[in-house]
């Protein structure tokens, strides 16, 4: 399982989080929650929820007739 996941997850993105968010993630880790998977799922849910807003909108051409 781990080897398959390592092949899929090849890209990295560095983000900045607040002190409170860091403390929350550390607390989750102490509860044996996979923080990396949690963040990936959160990003995936956010993208699915706002997918239609992320698509470029077609421009309406002005036609006086």
mmCIF file of the N, C-alpha and C atoms, coordinates in Angstrom:
data_MODEL
# 
_entry.id   MODEL 
# 
loop_
_atom_site.group_PDB 
_atom_site.id 
_atom_site.type_symbol 
_atom_site.label_atom_id 
_atom_site.label_alt_id 
_atom_site.label_comp_id 
_atom_site.label_asym_id 
_atom_site.label_entity_id 
_atom_site.label_seq_id 
_atom_site.pdbx_PDB_ins_code 
_atom_site.Cartn_x 
_atom_site.Cartn_y 
_atom_site.Cartn_z 
_atom_site.occupancy 
_atom_site.B_iso_or_equiv 
_atom_site.pdbx_formal_charge 
_atom_site.auth_seq_id 
_atom_site.auth_comp_id 
_atom_site.auth_asym_id 
_atom_site.auth_atom_id 
_atom_site.pdbx_PDB_model_num 
ATOM 1   N N  . UNK A 1 1  ? 0.828   -1.190 0.000   1.00 0.00 ? 1  UNK A N  1 
ATOM 2   C CA . UNK A 1 1  ? 0.000   0.000  0.000   1.00 0.00 ? 1  UNK A CA 1 
ATOM 3   C C  . UNK A 1 1  ? 0.871   1.252  0.000   1.00 0.00 ? 1  UNK A C  1 
ATOM 4   N N  . UNK A 1 2  ? 1.850   1.306  0.880   1.00 0.00 ? 2  UNK A N  1 
ATOM 5   C CA . UNK A 1 2  ? 2.683   2.497  0.993   1.00 0.00 ? 2  UNK A CA 1 
ATOM 6   C C  . UNK A 1 2  ? 3.460   2.758  -0.290  1.00 0.00 ? 2  UNK A C  1 
ATOM 7   N N  . UNK A 1 3  ? 3.941   1.695  -0.922  1.00 0.00 ? 3  UNK A N  1 
ATOM 8   C CA . UNK A 1 3  ? 4.738   1.874  -2.136  1.00 0.00 ? 3  UNK A CA 1 
ATOM 9   C C  . UNK A 1 3  ? 3.897   2.421  -3.277  1.00 0.00 ? 3  UNK A C  1 
ATOM 10  N N  . UNK A 1 4  ? 2.648   1.983  -3.386  1.00 0.00 ? 4  UNK A N  1 
ATOM 11  C CA . UNK A 1 4  ? 1.769   2.507  -4.425  1.00 0.00 ? 4  UNK A CA 1 
ATOM 12  C C  . UNK A 1 4  ? 1.497   3.984  -4.181  1.00 0.00 ? 4  UNK A C  1 
ATOM 13  N N  . UNK A 1 5  ? 1.270   4.362  -2.921  1.00 0.00 ? 5  UNK A N  1 
ATOM 14  C CA . UNK A 1 5  ? 0.974   5.744  -2.590  1.00 0.00 ? 5  UNK A CA 1 
ATOM 15  C C  . UNK A 1 5  ? 2.189   6.625  -2.861  1.00 0.00 ? 5  UNK A C  1 
ATOM 16  N N  . UNK A 1 6  ? 3.385   6.127  -2.619  1.00 0.00 ? 6  UNK A N  1 
ATOM 17  C CA . UNK A 1 6  ? 4.596   6.912  -2.847  1.00 0.00 ? 6  UNK A CA 1 
ATOM 18  C C  . UNK A 1 6  ? 4.760   7.245  -4.326  1.00 0.00 ? 6  UNK A C  1 
ATOM 19  N N  . UNK A 1 7  ? 4.332   6.366  -5.207  1.00 0.00 ? 7  UNK A N  1 
ATOM 20  C CA . UNK A 1 7  ? 4.431   6.646  -6.638  1.00 0.00 ? 7  UNK A CA 1 
ATOM 21  C C  . UNK A 1 7  ? 3.427   7.708  -7.061  1.00 0.00 ? 7  UNK A C  1 
ATOM 22  N N  . UNK A 1 8  ? 2.255   7.721  -6.434  1.00 0.00 ? 8  UNK A N  1 
ATOM 23  C CA . UNK A 1 8  ? 1.212   8.679  -6.791  1.00 0.00 ? 8  UNK A CA 1 
ATOM 24  C C  . UNK A 1 8  ? 1.553   10.074 -6.260  1.00 0.00 ? 8  UNK A C  1 
ATOM 25  N N  . UNK A 1 9  ? 2.029   10.151 -5.029  1.00 0.00 ? 9  UNK A N  1 
ATOM 26  C CA . UNK A 1 9  ? 2.292   11.432 -4.377  1.00 0.00 ? 9  UNK A CA 1 
ATOM 27  C C  . UNK A 1 9  ? 3.726   11.876 -4.650  1.00 0.00 ? 9  UNK A C  1 
ATOM 28  N N  . UNK A 1 10 ? 3.921   12.506 -5.788  1.00 0.00 ? 10 UNK A N  1 
ATOM 29  C CA . UNK A 1 10 ? 5.267   12.902 -6.186  1.00 0.00 ? 10 UNK A CA 1 
ATOM 30  C C  . UNK A 1 10 ? 5.487   14.409 -6.156  1.00 0.00 ? 10 UNK A C  1 
ATOM 31  N N  . UNK A 1 11 ? 4.442   15.195 -6.058  1.00 0.00 ? 11 UNK A N  1 
ATOM 32  C CA . UNK A 1 11 ? 4.566   16.656 -6.080  1.00 0.00 ? 11 UNK A CA 1 
ATOM 33  C C  . UNK A 1 11 ? 4.482   17.207 -4.662  1.00 0.00 ? 11 UNK A C  1 
ATOM 34  N N  . UNK A 1 12 ? 5.174   18.323 -4.420  1.00 0.00 ? 12 UNK A N  1 
ATOM 35  C CA . UNK A 1 12 ? 5.143   18.953 -3.105  1.00 0.00 ? 12 UNK A CA 1 
ATOM 36  C C  . UNK A 1 12 ? 4.689   20.396 -3.236  1.00 0.00 ? 12 UNK A C  1 
ATOM 37  N N  . UNK A 1 13 ? 4.063   20.898 -2.178  1.00 0.00 ? 13 UNK A N  1 
ATOM 38  C CA . UNK A 1 13 ? 3.636   22.294 -2.096  1.00 0.00 ? 13 UNK A CA 1 
ATOM 39  C C  . UNK A 1 13 ? 3.864   22.743 -0.663  1.00 0.00 ? 13 UNK A C  1 
ATOM 40  N N  . UNK A 1 14 ? 4.589   23.827 -0.494  1.00 0.00 ? 14 UNK A N  1 
ATOM 41  C CA . UNK A 1 14 ? 4.871   24.346 0.836   1.00 0.00 ? 14 UNK A CA 1 
ATOM 42  C C  . UNK A 1 14 ? 3.797   25.367 1.184   1.00 0.00 ? 14 UNK A C  1 
ATOM 43  N N  . UNK A 1 15 ? 3.207   25.229 2.373   1.00 0.00 ? 15 UNK A N  1 
ATOM 44  C CA . UNK A 1 15 ? 2.177   26.168 2.817   1.00 0.00 ? 15 UNK A CA 1 
ATOM 45  C C  . UNK A 1 15 ? 2.578   26.741 4.171   1.00 0.00 ? 15 UNK A C  1 
ATOM 46  N N  . UNK A 1 16 ? 2.002   27.868 4.508   1.00 0.00 ? 16 UNK A N  1 
ATOM 47  C CA . UNK A 1 16 ? 2.221   28.477 5.818   1.00 0.00 ? 16 UNK A CA 1 
ATOM 48  C C  . UNK A 1 16 ? 0.902   28.386 6.587   1.00 0.00 ? 16 UNK A C  1 
ATOM 49  N N  . UNK A 1 17 ? 1.018   28.010 7.851   1.00 0.00 ? 17 UNK A N  1 
ATOM 50  C CA . UNK A 1 17 ? -0.170  27.913 8.696   1.00 0.00 ? 17 UNK A CA 1 
ATOM 51  C C  . UNK A 1 17 ? 0.068   28.713 9.964   1.00 0.00 ? 17 UNK A C  1 
ATOM 52  N N  . UNK A 1 18 ? -1.015  29.048 10.637  1.00 0.00 ? 18 UNK A N  1 
ATOM 53  C CA . UNK A 1 18 ? -0.905  29.829 11.866  1.00 0.00 ? 18 UNK A CA 1 
ATOM 54  C C  . UNK A 1 18 ? -0.454  28.937 13.018  1.00 0.00 ? 18 UNK A C  1 
ATOM 55  N N  . UNK A 1 19 ? -0.084  29.587 14.111  1.00 0.00 ? 19 UNK A N  1 
ATOM 56  C CA . UNK A 1 19 ? 0.359   28.862 15.309  1.00 0.00 ? 19 UNK A CA 1 
ATOM 57  C C  . UNK A 1 19 ? -0.764  27.967 15.842  1.00 0.00 ? 19 UNK A C  1 
ATOM 58  N N  . UNK A 1 20 ? -1.989  28.486 15.826  1.00 0.00 ? 20 UNK A N  1 
ATOM 59  C CA . UNK A 1 20 ? -3.131  27.714 16.317  1.00 0.00 ? 20 UNK A CA 1 
ATOM 60  C C  . UNK A 1 20 ? -3.381  26.488 15.430  1.00 0.00 ? 20 UNK A C  1 
ATOM 61  N N  . UNK A 1 21 ? -3.272  26.647 14.119  1.00 0.00 ? 21 UNK A N  1 
ATOM 62  C CA . UNK A 1 21 ? -3.449  25.514 13.209  1.00 0.00 ? 21 UNK A CA 1 
ATOM 63  C C  . UNK A 1 21 ? -2.368  24.470 13.432  1.00 0.00 ? 21 UNK A C  1 
ATOM 64  N N  . UNK A 1 22 ? -1.134  24.910 13.656  1.00 0.00 ? 22 UNK A N  1 
ATOM 65  C CA . UNK A 1 22 ? -0.039  23.987 13.929  1.00 0.00 ? 22 UNK A CA 1 
ATOM 66  C C  . UNK A 1 22 ? -0.294  23.205 15.217  1.00 0.00 ? 22 UNK A C  1 
ATOM 67  N N  . UNK A 1 23 ? -0.741  23.906 16.253  1.00 0.00 ? 23 UNK A N  1 
ATOM 68  C CA . UNK A 1 23 ? -1.034  23.239 17.515  1.00 0.00 ? 23 UNK A CA 1 
ATOM 69  C C  . UNK A 1 23 ? -2.152  22.219 17.358  1.00 0.00 ? 23 UNK A C  1 
ATOM 70  N N  . UNK A 1 24 ? -3.157  22.563 16.555  1.00 0.00 ? 24 UNK A N  1 
ATOM 71  C CA . UNK A 1 24 ? -4.262  21.628 16.313  1.00 0.00 ? 24 UNK A CA 1 
ATOM 72  C C  . UNK A 1 24 ? -3.779  20.388 15.580  1.00 0.00 ? 24 UNK A C  1 
ATOM 73  N N  . UNK A 1 25 ? -2.934  20.575 14.566  1.00 0.00 ? 25 UNK A N  1 
ATOM 74  C CA . UNK A 1 25 ? -2.410  19.432 13.822  1.00 0.00 ? 25 UNK A CA 1 
ATOM 75  C C  . UNK A 1 25 ? -1.522  18.558 14.703  1.00 0.00 ? 25 UNK A C  1 
ATOM 76  N N  . UNK A 1 26 ? -0.754  19.176 15.589  1.00 0.00 ? 26 UNK A N  1 
ATOM 77  C CA . UNK A 1 26 ? 0.073   18.403 16.510  1.00 0.00 ? 26 UNK A CA 1 
ATOM 78  C C  . UNK A 1 26 ? -0.788  17.612 17.484  1.00 0.00 ? 26 UNK A C  1 
ATOM 79  N N  . UNK A 1 27 ? -1.888  18.204 17.926  1.00 0.00 ? 27 UNK A N  1 
ATOM 80  C CA . UNK A 1 27 ? -2.823  17.507 18.822  1.00 0.00 ? 27 UNK A CA 1 
ATOM 81  C C  . UNK A 1 27 ? -3.450  16.322 18.103  1.00 0.00 ? 27 UNK A C  1 
ATOM 82  N N  . UNK A 1 28 ? -3.815  16.521 16.828  1.00 0.00 ? 28 UNK A N  1 
ATOM 83  C CA . UNK A 1 28 ? -4.384  15.429 16.035  1.00 0.00 ? 28 UNK A CA 1 
ATOM 84  C C  . UNK A 1 28 ? -3.368  14.299 15.889  1.00 0.00 ? 28 UNK A C  1 
ATOM 85  N N  . UNK A 1 29 ? -2.104  14.665 15.683  1.00 0.00 ? 29 UNK A N  1 
ATOM 86  C CA . UNK A 1 29 ? -1.062  13.654 15.546  1.00 0.00 ? 29 UNK A CA 1 
ATOM 87  C C  . UNK A 1 29 ? -0.908  12.859 16.839  1.00 0.00 ? 29 UNK A C  1 
ATOM 88  N N  . UNK A 1 30 ? -1.077  13.522 17.984  1.00 0.00 ? 30 UNK A N  1 
ATOM 89  C CA . UNK A 1 30 ? -0.992  12.810 19.263  1.00 0.00 ? 30 UNK A CA 1 
ATOM 90  C C  . UNK A 1 30 ? -2.149  11.821 19.418  1.00 0.00 ? 30 UNK A C  1 
ATOM 91  N N  . UNK A 1 31 ? -3.254  12.053 18.698  1.00 0.00 ? 31 UNK A N  1 
ATOM 92  C CA . UNK A 1 31 ? -4.388  11.120 18.692  1.00 0.00 ? 31 UNK A CA 1 
ATOM 93  C C  . UNK A 1 31 ? -4.255  10.081 17.584  1.00 0.00 ? 31 UNK A C  1 
ATOM 94  N N  . UNK A 1 32 ? -3.065  9.960  17.011  1.00 0.00 ? 32 UNK A N  1 
ATOM 95  C CA . UNK A 1 32 ? -2.751  8.990  15.951  1.00 0.00 ? 32 UNK A CA 1 
ATOM 96  C C  . UNK A 1 32 ? -3.567  9.209  14.679  1.00 0.00 ? 32 UNK A C  1 
ATOM 97  N N  . UNK A 1 33 ? -3.799  10.471 14.333  1.00 0.00 ? 33 UNK A N  1 
ATOM 98  C CA . UNK A 1 33 ? -4.450  10.826 13.071  1.00 0.00 ? 33 UNK A CA 1 
ATOM 99  C C  . UNK A 1 33 ? -3.351  11.117 12.065  1.00 0.00 ? 33 UNK A C  1 
ATOM 100 N N  . UNK A 1 34 ? -3.464  10.559 10.860  1.00 0.00 ? 34 UNK A N  1 
ATOM 101 C CA . UNK A 1 34 ? -2.494  10.839 9.799   1.00 0.00 ? 34 UNK A CA 1 
ATOM 102 C C  . UNK A 1 34 ? -2.755  12.250 9.285   1.00 0.00 ? 34 UNK A C  1 
ATOM 103 N N  . UNK A 1 35 ? -1.937  13.183 9.723   1.00 0.00 ? 35 UNK A N  1 
ATOM 104 C CA . UNK A 1 35 ? -2.144  14.598 9.424   1.00 0.00 ? 35 UNK A CA 1 
ATOM 105 C C  . UNK A 1 35 ? -2.009  14.875 7.931   1.00 0.00 ? 35 UNK A C  1 
ATOM 106 N N  . UNK A 1 36 ? -1.063  14.237 7.268   1.00 0.00 ? 36 UNK A N  1 
ATOM 107 C CA . UNK A 1 36 ? -0.888  14.439 5.835   1.00 0.00 ? 36 UNK A CA 1 
ATOM 108 C C  . UNK A 1 36 ? -2.118  13.998 5.059   1.00 0.00 ? 36 UNK A C  1 
ATOM 109 N N  . UNK A 1 37 ? -2.656  12.847 5.416   1.00 0.00 ? 37 UNK A N  1 
ATOM 110 C CA . UNK A 1 37 ? -3.868  12.350 4.749   1.00 0.00 ? 37 UNK A CA 1 
ATOM 111 C C  . UNK A 1 37 ? -5.053  13.260 5.058   1.00 0.00 ? 37 UNK A C  1 
ATOM 112 N N  . UNK A 1 38 ? -5.133  13.754 6.283   1.00 0.00 ? 38 UNK A N  1 
ATOM 113 C CA . UNK A 1 38 ? -6.198  14.674 6.672   1.00 0.00 ? 38 UNK A CA 1 
ATOM 114 C C  . UNK A 1 38 ? -6.171  15.934 5.810   1.00 0.00 ? 38 UNK A C  1 
ATOM 115 N N  . UNK A 1 39 ? -4.985  16.492 5.613   1.00 0.00 ? 39 UNK A N  1 
ATOM 116 C CA . UNK A 1 39 ? -4.846  17.705 4.800   1.00 0.00 ? 39 UNK A CA 1 
ATOM 117 C C  . UNK A 1 39 ? -5.191  17.413 3.342   1.00 0.00 ? 39 UNK A C  1 
ATOM 118 N N  . UNK A 1 40 ? -4.737  16.264 2.823   1.00 0.00 ? 40 UNK A N  1 
ATOM 119 C CA . UNK A 1 40 ? -5.063  15.899 1.433   1.00 0.00 ? 40 UNK A CA 1 
ATOM 120 C C  . UNK A 1 40 ? -6.569  15.762 1.240   1.00 0.00 ? 40 UNK A C  1 
ATOM 121 N N  . UNK A 1 41 ? -7.251  15.127 2.187   1.00 0.00 ? 41 UNK A N  1 
ATOM 122 C CA . UNK A 1 41 ? -8.703  14.965 2.087   1.00 0.00 ? 41 UNK A CA 1 
ATOM 123 C C  . UNK A 1 41 ? -9.409  16.311 2.165   1.00 0.00 ? 41 UNK A C  1 
ATOM 124 N N  . UNK A 1 42 ? -8.933  17.202 3.023   1.00 0.00 ? 42 UNK A N  1 
ATOM 125 C CA . UNK A 1 42 ? -9.543  18.524 3.159   1.00 0.00 ? 42 UNK A CA 1 
ATOM 126 C C  . UNK A 1 42 ? -9.413  19.318 1.863   1.00 0.00 ? 42 UNK A C  1 
ATOM 127 N N  . UNK A 1 43 ? -8.246  19.260 1.244   1.00 0.00 ? 43 UNK A N  1 
ATOM 128 C CA . UNK A 1 43 ? -8.035  19.963 -0.028  1.00 0.00 ? 43 UNK A CA 1 
ATOM 129 C C  . UNK A 1 43 ? -8.919  19.369 -1.112  1.00 0.00 ? 43 UNK A C  1 
ATOM 130 N N  . UNK A 1 44 ? -9.008  18.040 -1.152  1.00 0.00 ? 44 UNK A N  1 
ATOM 131 C CA . UNK A 1 44 ? -9.839  17.366 -2.150  1.00 0.00 ? 44 UNK A CA 1 
ATOM 132 C C  . UNK A 1 44 ? -11.304 17.748 -1.998  1.00 0.00 ? 44 UNK A C  1 
ATOM 133 N N  . UNK A 1 45 ? -11.811 17.760 -0.757  1.00 0.00 ? 45 UNK A N  1 
ATOM 134 C CA . UNK A 1 45 ? -13.204 18.144 -0.510  1.00 0.00 ? 45 UNK A CA 1 
ATOM 135 C C  . UNK A 1 45 ? -13.459 19.589 -0.923  1.00 0.00 ? 45 UNK A C  1 
ATOM 136 N N  . UNK A 1 46 ? -12.514 20.461 -0.630  1.00 0.00 ? 46 UNK A N  1 
ATOM 137 C CA . UNK A 1 46 ? -12.665 21.877 -0.987  1.00 0.00 ? 46 UNK A CA 1 
ATOM 138 C C  . UNK A 1 46 ? -12.713 22.061 -2.502  1.00 0.00 ? 46 UNK A C  1 
ATOM 139 N N  . UNK A 1 47 ? -11.854 21.350 -3.219  1.00 0.00 ? 47 UNK A N  1 
ATOM 140 C CA . UNK A 1 47 ? -11.843 21.448 -4.679  1.00 0.00 ? 47 UNK A CA 1 
ATOM 141 C C  . UNK A 1 47 ? -13.142 20.907 -5.260  1.00 0.00 ? 47 UNK A C  1 
ATOM 142 N N  . UNK A 1 48 ? -13.628 19.782 -4.764  1.00 0.00 ? 48 UNK A N  1 
ATOM 143 C CA . UNK A 1 48 ? -14.891 19.217 -5.261  1.00 0.00 ? 48 UNK A CA 1 
ATOM 144 C C  . UNK A 1 48 ? -16.057 20.157 -4.992  1.00 0.00 ? 48 UNK A C  1 
ATOM 145 N N  . UNK A 1 49 ? -16.067 20.784 -3.813  1.00 0.00 ? 49 UNK A N  1 
ATOM 146 C CA . UNK A 1 49 ? -17.169 21.666 -3.431  1.00 0.00 ? 49 UNK A CA 1 
ATOM 147 C C  . UNK A 1 49 ? -17.192 22.928 -4.284  1.00 0.00 ? 49 UNK A C  1 
ATOM 148 N N  . UNK A 1 50 ? -16.020 23.443 -4.660  1.00 0.00 ? 50 UNK A N  1 
ATOM 149 C CA . UNK A 1 50 ? -15.953 24.699 -5.398  1.00 0.00 ? 50 UNK A CA 1 
ATOM 150 C C  . UNK A 1 50 ? -15.500 24.514 -6.835  1.00 0.00 ? 50 UNK A C  1 
ATOM 151 N N  . UNK A 1 51 ? -15.665 23.332 -7.384  1.00 0.00 ? 51 UNK A N  1 
ATOM 152 C CA . UNK A 1 51 ? -15.183 23.034 -8.732  1.00 0.00 ? 51 UNK A CA 1 
ATOM 153 C C  . UNK A 1 51 ? -15.793 23.959 -9.775  1.00 0.00 ? 51 UNK A C  1 
ATOM 154 N N  . UNK A 1 52 ? -17.106 24.179 -9.693  1.00 0.00 ? 52 UNK A N  1 
ATOM 155 C CA . UNK A 1 52 ? -17.753 25.017 -10.720 1.00 0.00 ? 52 UNK A CA 1 
ATOM 156 C C  . UNK A 1 52 ? -17.269 26.460 -10.657 1.00 0.00 ? 52 UNK A C  1 
ATOM 157 N N  . UNK A 1 53 ? -16.854 26.928 -9.476  1.00 0.00 ? 53 UNK A N  1 
ATOM 158 C CA . UNK A 1 53 ? -16.331 28.287 -9.359  1.00 0.00 ? 53 UNK A CA 1 
ATOM 159 C C  . UNK A 1 53 ? -14.892 28.386 -9.866  1.00 0.00 ? 53 UNK A C  1 
ATOM 160 N N  . UNK A 1 54 ? -14.189 27.259 -9.908  1.00 0.00 ? 54 UNK A N  1 
ATOM 161 C CA . UNK A 1 54 ? -12.803 27.274 -10.362 1.00 0.00 ? 54 UNK A CA 1 
ATOM 162 C C  . UNK A 1 54 ? -12.676 27.262 -11.883 1.00 0.00 ? 54 UNK A C  1 
ATOM 163 N N  . UNK A 1 55 ? -13.720 26.822 -12.581 1.00 0.00 ? 55 UNK A N  1 
ATOM 164 C CA . UNK A 1 55 ? -13.688 26.776 -14.030 1.00 0.00 ? 55 UNK A CA 1 
ATOM 165 C C  . UNK A 1 55 ? -13.774 28.189 -14.602 1.00 0.00 ? 55 UNK A C  1 
ATOM 166 N N  . UNK A 1 56 ? -13.050 28.474 -15.691 1.00 0.00 ? 56 UNK A N  1 
ATOM 167 C CA . UNK A 1 56 ? -13.148 29.810 -16.293 1.00 0.00 ? 56 UNK A CA 1 
ATOM 168 C C  . UNK A 1 56 ? -14.537 30.043 -16.877 1.00 0.00 ? 56 UNK A C  1 
ATOM 169 N N  . UNK A 1 57 ? -15.035 31.237 -16.662 1.00 0.00 ? 57 UNK A N  1 
ATOM 170 C CA . UNK A 1 57 ? -16.372 31.591 -17.154 1.00 0.00 ? 57 UNK A CA 1 
ATOM 171 C C  . UNK A 1 57 ? -16.278 32.050 -18.605 1.00 0.00 ? 57 UNK A C  1 
ATOM 172 N N  . UNK A 1 58 ? -17.204 31.589 -19.463 1.00 0.00 ? 58 UNK A N  1 
ATOM 173 C CA . UNK A 1 58 ? -17.198 32.082 -20.856 1.00 0.00 ? 58 UNK A CA 1 
ATOM 174 C C  . UNK A 1 58 ? -17.632 33.540 -20.889 1.00 0.00 ? 58 UNK A C  1 
ATOM 175 N N  . UNK A 1 59 ? -16.949 34.313 -21.706 1.00 0.00 ? 59 UNK A N  1 
ATOM 176 C CA . UNK A 1 59 ? -17.285 35.725 -21.816 1.00 0.00 ? 59 UNK A CA 1 
ATOM 177 C C  . UNK A 1 59 ? -18.459 35.885 -22.768 1.00 0.00 ? 59 UNK A C  1 
ATOM 178 N N  . UNK A 1 60 ? -19.384 36.728 -22.377 1.00 0.00 ? 60 UNK A N  1 
ATOM 179 C CA . UNK A 1 60 ? -20.542 37.012 -23.218 1.00 0.00 ? 60 UNK A CA 1 
ATOM 180 C C  . UNK A 1 60 ? -20.153 38.157 -24.164 1.00 0.00 ? 60 UNK A C  1 
ATOM 181 N N  . UNK A 1 61 ? -20.375 37.914 -25.452 1.00 0.00 ? 61 UNK A N  1 
ATOM 182 C CA . UNK A 1 61 ? -20.090 38.963 -26.424 1.00 0.00 ? 61 UNK A CA 1 
ATOM 183 C C  . UNK A 1 61 ? -21.291 39.895 -26.549 1.00 0.00 ? 61 UNK A C  1 
ATOM 184 N N  . UNK A 1 62 ? -21.000 41.158 -26.642 1.00 0.00 ? 62 UNK A N  1 
ATOM 185 C CA . UNK A 1 62 ? -22.053 42.137 -26.787 1.00 0.00 ? 62 UNK A CA 1 
ATOM 186 C C  . UNK A 1 62 ? -22.552 42.167 -28.226 1.00 0.00 ? 62 UNK A C  1 
ATOM 187 N N  . UNK A 1 63 ? -23.847 42.003 -28.397 1.00 0.00 ? 63 UNK A N  1 
ATOM 188 C CA . UNK A 1 63 ? -24.451 42.055 -29.716 1.00 0.00 ? 63 UNK A CA 1 
ATOM 189 C C  . UNK A 1 63 ? -25.695 42.951 -29.629 1.00 0.00 ? 63 UNK A C  1 
ATOM 190 N N  . UNK A 1 64 ? -25.650 44.120 -30.251 1.00 0.00 ? 64 UNK A N  1 
ATOM 191 C CA . UNK A 1 64 ? -26.781 45.056 -30.122 1.00 0.00 ? 64 UNK A CA 1 
ATOM 192 C C  . UNK A 1 64 ? -28.031 44.611 -30.884 1.00 0.00 ? 64 UNK A C  1 
ATOM 193 N N  . UNK A 1 65 ? -27.932 43.596 -31.704 1.00 0.00 ? 65 UNK A N  1 
ATOM 194 C CA . UNK A 1 65 ? -29.102 43.171 -32.500 1.00 0.00 ? 65 UNK A CA 1 
ATOM 195 C C  . UNK A 1 65 ? -29.675 41.890 -32.010 1.00 0.00 ? 65 UNK A C  1 
# 
